[in-house]
Amino acid sequence: MKFGVMLHKHTQNIGDDIQTYAAARLLPEVSCFLDREELDSFVTPDGKPAAVVMSAWYMWHKWNWPPSEYILPLFVGMHYTDNETAKQDGSPVKTQFLQGLGGEYLNAYAPVGCRDSFTERTFKELGINAYFSGCITLTLPKQPIIRPKREYICCTDVTEPIIKRARSIADGTDIEIKVIKHYKDYRNSDASWAEREQAVKELLTVYQNAKCVITRRLHCALPCLAMGVPVLVINDIKAGADIRFEPYYDWLYSCTQKQFVSGEFDYDITDPPKNPDSYLPCREGLLKTVADFVEKYKDADISADTLRLFSKEQIINWRHDTMKDCMNGWLYVTRGHINTNAKLEKKREELEKKNSSLKKELEAYKSDLTKTKKALDETKEKLEISDTKAKELEKKLSESKAENHELEARIKTLSAELDRLKKITSCRCVRYSVAARNMLVSKDKKIKL
């Protein structure tokens, strides 16, 4: 039997190719690469089914389900995302495609190995026989050890404050900080798997030879864990990431961005501790699951007819009915949104009218304020002139007071002198002497008392 793996043909994240690479290397050969978004239309050239490791995130086009009868699946490392819970963009379809016929398909190939605790819980709630298998990337082997000319630390898809903090920690050492992104745009690419695989190997080799890796990416952290590369996960950068990291936080060193930037978290990136080895039983379980799958089907000769669980009519009817129910649900919610939006629009118009009125009032107020300011400036100018005059008058008053004091002193002196003269002239001897004198002198020289 031929073997195949899942491929997200139009991915923008090399993490998807890392998963494909991890699955492919566990197979004796890979004859088929299945587009993750077109599982229902997959057909092999010879009309015989392929045994496929179905390890992936499911999926943007959720109505391309269930997979075709040309796929003999091994569901391991499967992840389902409720976009609302995960706080990410994508299809608004939640679990509708996993119910009814869609769930029956999964149970036909159960138990379903789930990549995370959230997926396992969700599947079990839907009646799907599921277990936690872990991510297929935990099976990755070590990459070539190449001693770098200069030791380095990788900062993968983390924020600038984290990069800045890493550089400050490495300052004074000869350790380089490498900034790496998992963004790899294959949306309009015709790159072959060989080219894409080479890009994966090169990136993993960079991680393999790093002194330490700091990341928020699941498919950076888990490959590093598998390859024995010290890794620190920053776990609060992207909302909704926690559901993808359960229970891996128990197997990894992790902290918040605040804890790392402040130095609160005790983890020396220049001399990092060895990763925990609590993931090893999960790794061994994954390896055994795939190995048993290969062993079971490598020599099998199975026809597509024997794998056909549902007729085309059943699938079409199920899709129609389920999609109709789903669309009605969306319509109900959408109507509510439309009504809410209409109310908000009306309120917005009222606020705009009120705002326009307030704007006019504001302009009038500004105009009055300008006039008042001008009047105040004029009054201030008059006050300044009046203040100058007042100071001049105060100076003159002060001078007048000084002159008045001098006059009062002179009057006092003259009064005293007059009193003295009055006393003298009132003396009888003086009066007699003056009278005697007046008798002896001419009239113009007489003294009058």
Helices and strands as residue ranges (DSSP letters): E 2-7, H 14-24, E 32-35, G 36-41, E 50-53, E 57-58, E 71-74, E 79-80, H 83-86, G 96-98, H 101-108, E 112-114, H 117-125, E 130-132, G 136-139, E 152-156, H 160-170, E 176-180, H 193-208, E 212-215, H 218-227, E 231-234, H 242-245, G 248-251, E 253-255, H 257-262, H 280-297, H 304-307, H 312-425, H 428-440, G 443-445
